[in-house]
Amino acid sequence: MAPQSTGEIQDVDTGGPDGIDVDREEIDLLDSQIIDIIQRRRRISHRIQQRRLGSGGPRTVLSREMVVLDRYREALGAEGNTLAIDILHFCRGAAPAPKATVGSSAATADDAGPSA
């Protein structure tokens, strides 16, 4: 069985100054994978939003977002919370423009925060 990652940075000597290029290549690969995963997450989040809206539900569910925020904060500390907020905001996408009617408020429940 392969050991699980603890999320901690491993201090591994990759061969001095020449190892910098190797490490940068690994970071570039990781960045590419992170981008792919976030794009996939955004597509899935959009599907969930469409299903909720199609069934008469809200665009966002704050209790679900709190679960996501807690997960990131527990795994990554305070910076994890900030990262989760940014990811949730990105994956939520732009809120649809409110339909203006005479005497109605332009604020919606969607303005409350990011979506899971």
Summary of the structure (lengths in Angstrom):
residues: 116
radius of gyration: 19.5
end to end distance: 31.6
largest distance: 68.9
contacts: 243
relative contact order: 0.13
helix: 61%
strand: 0%
